[in-house]
Amino acid sequence: MSSLAKNYNRRKIAFKRGKGSFLYSTDGKKYLDFIQGIAVNSLGHSNPHLIRAMNKQAKKVWHVSNAFIIPEGEKLASKIKKRTFADYVIFQNSGTEATETAIKVARRYFYSIGKPKKNRILCVKNSFHGRTLAAIFASGSKKMTEGFGPKIDGFDHFEFGNHKSLKKKISNKTAAIMVEPIMGEGGIKVIPDWCLRELRKICNKKKILLILDEVQCGVGRSGKFFAFEHAKVKPDIVPIAKGIGGGFPIGAVLMTKKVASCMVPGTHGSTFGGNPLAMSIGNAVLDQIFKKGFLKNVKKISAYFHKELNKIKNDYPKIIEEVRGIGLLIGLKLFNNQIKFIKKLENNKLLTIKAAENVVRILPPLNVSKSEVDLATKIIRKVCKELEV
Ligand SMILES: *Cc1c(COP(=O)(O)O)cnc(C)c1O
């Protein structure tokens, strides 16, 4: 009997090792892993570059307090600064800490300019920003908040795609609008480029900060380093996590100089956040992702994958309603409940995971090969065929 609490409904598989896109179970089966720890293992399992970086740092120093200068963190932050909108970075250990810190930064910014009452955050109803208290109330989902009251105040919500409700919910107390450019848990729903640009305009006009939660869609997943780059907008604050550690827990909040100026000594901290071991691995991940041609390849392989999936959708129009997503953040929206479909894929040794709205979420590593994509599409086609009769 397991002594782990029952807050997960776990699948009855355990793994003994992984290599690239594949996982090997303790009962001797080989699975094509298109979950990758939910978009976390951006470079696949047991990546040799990451193993080397980790071993090298492990022999030097794992952890020191943020009371000291951490050169590995300085290096990672400057790497991010060089390649993104960000002027400053705060490192954390997870996505939800990164989104909470983003909220803290937005509030503290208005406090620091003498507008402490401008402190409410406007979010999408049923979005996903993590599982800490503030993050679940930011997400505004009944399922996640049920039983966890009292309600954390300071969040307002609008319906995804409802521009009227968005505009109506903005008040002079709104400090920031926080959205996921591509809703991951919410069903791989993409905010169209023009909407993101419109959002930026509204924020400018009303002097509101724009927080783009790139915890799932960021770090190369969409084929660009950030998903918002497709729309060519500039956010003020961006929490990231999942992909940046390649499997090691790292979160970060990226900010412009303007907002970062409010984060003076003592305003925020983290014991573990940004320690030398985590930062060395983060550096190794970004060295790969920023390599010339890497993101171009993500774009190329994902375009091929989308094309193949759309072919399957056209062949099975009563099963697959829509192929969603950008890059390697892919959702197959089914007409029926997706659980049976996912189970059948698993029986055929392809691992995928659900998202809201009957979506089968497909998250290969960013360095997935064409033959692995071909293997996945073959299995997906086979399952469609089985379900058709
Ligand atoms: C996963 C996720 C989070 C939370 O990250 P954790 O590391 O689980 O805390 C926050 N926002 C988005 C968009 C996510 O996908």
Ligand as a Chemical Component Dictionary entry (heavy atoms), coordinates in Angstrom:
data_LIG
# 
_chem_comp.id                   LIG 
_chem_comp.type                 NON-POLYMER 
_chem_comp.pdbx_formal_charge   0 
_chem_comp.three_letter_code    LIG 
# 
loop_
_chem_comp_atom.comp_id 
_chem_comp_atom.atom_id 
_chem_comp_atom.alt_atom_id 
_chem_comp_atom.type_symbol 
_chem_comp_atom.charge 
_chem_comp_atom.model_Cartn_x 
_chem_comp_atom.model_Cartn_y 
_chem_comp_atom.model_Cartn_z 
_chem_comp_atom.pdbx_ordinal 
LIG C1 C1 C 0 2.227 24.196 -14.959 1  
LIG C2 C2 C 0 1.798 25.616 -14.962 2  
LIG C3 C3 C 0 1.901 26.430 -13.815 3  
LIG C4 C4 C 0 2.343 25.878 -12.473 4  
LIG O1 O1 O 0 3.603 25.345 -12.489 5  
LIG P1 P1 P 0 4.078 24.371 -11.294 6  
LIG O2 O2 O 0 5.530 24.164 -11.565 7  
LIG O3 O3 O 0 3.248 23.139 -11.356 8  
LIG O4 O4 O 0 3.846 25.096 -10.031 9  
LIG C5 C5 C 0 1.563 27.758 -13.930 10 
LIG N1 N1 N 0 1.123 28.278 -15.086 11 
LIG C6 C6 C 0 0.988 27.533 -16.199 12 
LIG C7 C7 C 0 0.523 28.154 -17.466 13 
LIG C8 C8 C 0 1.301 26.167 -16.170 14 
LIG O5 O5 O 0 1.134 25.419 -17.269 15 
# 
loop_
_chem_comp_bond.comp_id 
_chem_comp_bond.atom_id_1 
_chem_comp_bond.atom_id_2 
_chem_comp_bond.value_order 
_chem_comp_bond.pdbx_ordinal 
LIG C1 C2 SING 1  
LIG C2 C3 SING 2  
LIG C2 C8 DOUB 3  
LIG C3 C4 SING 4  
LIG C3 C5 DOUB 5  
LIG C4 O1 SING 6  
LIG O1 P1 SING 7  
LIG P1 O2 DOUB 8  
LIG P1 O3 SING 9  
LIG P1 O4 SING 10 
LIG C5 N1 SING 11 
LIG N1 C6 DOUB 12 
LIG C6 C7 SING 13 
LIG C6 C8 SING 14 
LIG C8 O5 SING 15 
# 
